Amino acid sequence: MNGSKTRPSHLAADPPGVPARRAALRLLDAVLRRGLAIEQALDNATSGLAPPDRGLAHAIAAEVLRRLADLDALIDSATRNRLADDAKARFVLRIALVQALQFGTPPHAAISTALPLVEGGPRKLVHGVFGTLMRQNATLPEHASLPDAAYMRLMANWGEAVADAAAVAITDQPPLDLTVRGESPVEGESLLPGHVRVRTDVPVQQLPGYAEGQWWVQDLAASLPARLIGKGTGRALDLCAAPGGKTLQLAAAGWDVTAVDISDSRLARLSENLDRIGLTASVVTADLMKWEPGFAADAVLLDAPCSATGIFRRHPDVLHRVRPRVIAEMAEMQAALLPRAAKWVRPGGLLVYATCSLEPEEGEAQIERFLSAHADFAIDRVSADELPAGLYAHERGWLRTLPGMLAEQGGLDGFFMVRLMRVAGDSRAA
C-alpha cells in the first residue's frame, strides 16, 4: 500500500478511537498487499491494544473484506480519477464507509477517526469523497459482491446458483455451532445429535456450560468428518489436528487418540480445550512427512492443509488471498500427505480425508487420483442417517458441502470429505 509505513514514533499519540482504525488499516494491508491471513496478522497489527479495541479492529477489517467490491464501487463513483487499488486514501475510505454504512457509526465519528490515518496524504480528497457519498445517502447492496476471481472460479466449478449463494452467505456473520457432550445447556436449533446452532452476540466464554466444558465451538460441516468415523475403542490418529475440534470428538466417542500437528502454538490451544472439556489425547508436535506413529491405527482422520476457501463466511480474507498458485501448492501437499496417512491404517480400518476447500483439485480430484493408485482402499459410502436432513452423499459416496446448502437453517461451511476403508493388507504405493 502506498505510504503504509509504520507511523513514526515521534508523532503525538493518536486521539481516542484512532488506534483501532489504525490497526484495521494494518490488517487490511497485510491481507490485500502481502497476502497474509487476517488471523496470521492479527497479533502484530493489534499489538498494544486493549481487547475491545483489538476486537473492533478485527471486525472493521473483516467487514471491509466482506464488502470490498461494493465499497470500491461506491468510492469509484465519487472520484474523477480512479484511486489506485493500493492507495492509502482508498483503504481509509473503505474503513470510514464500512463503519457508517454497516456498523451504524455516525458519519462525523467515522470520518474523524479515519482521517488521521492519511498522514501526509490527500485528506481533503478522503473527506470530500466520504462527504459526497453521505450526502447522496449511499448504501451497499443487500448481498455482497464476491471478488471477480472467486466468483468466476465458483461459477466454473459449481455453477451460477452456488456462486450467487456464496455472495448471500458472505454478507452476514454465520450462526454459532456448538458440539455438545450430553444435554446442551445452551438453547438453540439442533441439526444432528450432539449439535446446537445458536444465534447470539454473547461472547462464547459467557455462554452457559463453557467453564464446565460441556461443549466446544465447531462449524457443523467441520464436525462431520469425525462423525464419519463414529464411536470406537481402538487407536485413532487425528492428523493436522489443531485447533482440535475433531480430536475432542474422537476422544469423546471413546477412541484412544493421537493428535499430530506441526504447530506448537495451535496444539497449545488444543491441549487447553482437552483440559476444559475433561478429555485426554496424546498430543504430538511433528511434521507428518517425517513422523511415524509406530503402530497401525484403526482409524485415521486427515483434515489436510488446504486453501480454506470453504470457510469464507467466517474468514472473508480467503477469497482475496487465494489464487490458482495457492490452490496448486495445497493440492501438491495433499497428494503427498494422503498416501502417507494411508500407510498407517490397519487392514479393515478407516481413513477419512477432508478439506475445508471449495476447490475440486483439493477434494474430488485428490480421491480419484489416490484410488487409482491404491487398490487396497475403497470408498465407504456416507449414509443419509449420518447427515443433517437436506444433505446427501454424492453418487460416488463422498460428501461435498457447498454455499446454499441448508440456507434456511443458517448454512454451513464448504467442505469435502470421504470415508475410505482399507480392504487389503498391502498398498501398491505404500
Secondary structure as GFF3:
##gff-version 3
##sequence-region A 1 430
A	DSSP	alpha_helix	18	32	.	.	.	ID=ss1
A	DSSP	alpha_helix	38	45	.	.	.	ID=ss2
A	DSSP	alpha_helix	51	66	.	.	.	ID=ss3
A	DSSP	alpha_helix	68	77	.	.	.	ID=ss4
A	DSSP	alpha_helix	88	98	.	.	.	ID=ss5
A	DSSP	pi_helix	99	103	.	.	.	ID=ss6
A	DSSP	alpha_helix	107	112	.	.	.	ID=ss7
A	DSSP	three_ten_helix	115	117	.	.	.	ID=ss8
A	DSSP	alpha_helix	123	135	.	.	.	ID=ss9
A	DSSP	alpha_helix	148	158	.	.	.	ID=ss10
A	DSSP	alpha_helix	160	171	.	.	.	ID=ss11
A	DSSP	beta_strand	176	180	.	.	.	ID=ss12
A	DSSP	beta_strand	195	198	.	.	.	ID=ss13
A	DSSP	three_ten_helix	204	206	.	.	.	ID=ss14
A	DSSP	beta_strand	215	217	.	.	.	ID=ss15
A	DSSP	alpha_helix	220	229	.	.	.	ID=ss16
A	DSSP	beta_strand	235	239	.	.	.	ID=ss17
A	DSSP	alpha_helix	245	252	.	.	.	ID=ss18
A	DSSP	beta_strand	256	261	.	.	.	ID=ss19
A	DSSP	alpha_helix	264	277	.	.	.	ID=ss20
A	DSSP	beta_strand	282	285	.	.	.	ID=ss21
A	DSSP	beta_strand	297	303	.	.	.	ID=ss22
A	DSSP	three_ten_helix	309	311	.	.	.	ID=ss23
A	DSSP	alpha_helix	318	321	.	.	.	ID=ss24
A	DSSP	alpha_helix	324	342	.	.	.	ID=ss25
A	DSSP	beta_strand	345	355	.	.	.	ID=ss26
A	DSSP	three_ten_helix	360	362	.	.	.	ID=ss27
A	DSSP	alpha_helix	364	373	.	.	.	ID=ss28
A	DSSP	beta_strand	377	379	.	.	.	ID=ss29
A	DSSP	three_ten_helix	384	386	.	.	.	ID=ss30
A	DSSP	beta_strand	399	401	.	.	.	ID=ss31
A	DSSP	three_ten_helix	407	409	.	.	.	ID=ss32
A	DSSP	beta_strand	415	422	.	.	.	ID=ss33
###
